[in-house]
């Protein structure tokens, strides 16, 4: 089995995880691979490490896991405690016909650039991104307010850096403020069309 790979990108707070989970809920014969699982242990990074920068990712493991899944093999992926961003073990993902890869910088990682069959970028206003990030990081990731506010500057820089990516012809640009059900409808239709044509991807 060679799986189809759907990429969902956009800044932190743009709605990638929510959309990935909705697609997976509707199409259960799928698997989600999150970029956030592959950050280097926070204890091994300097205090001012900007985690919007791919250099703080374990890219080798990310690439290995994605390629295993795409070729139909299980993958042992990191289990992460998001309160501390520390690895606490591993989880085994089983392959599926659709692999949903979601993350901030997945389209900028050269080693997997050719692995995606469909690419979607969720473009969201900075005010909405900031509001969502404050709410999520306070309640789910237990970050202090000062840390959240400092990281919002990284988010603003990332949003500016993505201008070239948003203009790429192979990236479908959609608003992260669109109702998630509408986005899922559109993407699942695109997945269906891709499967009917069944091109062989290079990855």
PyMOL commands that set and color helices and strands:
alter all, ss='L'
color gray80, all
select helices_A, chain A and resi 16-26+35-38+42-44+54-56+59-70+106-108+110-112+126-139+145-161+163-166+180-197
alter helices_A, ss='H'
color red, helices_A
select strands_A, chain A and resi 4-9+30-34+75-81+86-93+98-102+118-123+172-175
alter strands_A, ss='S'
color yellow, strands_A
deselect
rebuild
show_as cartoon
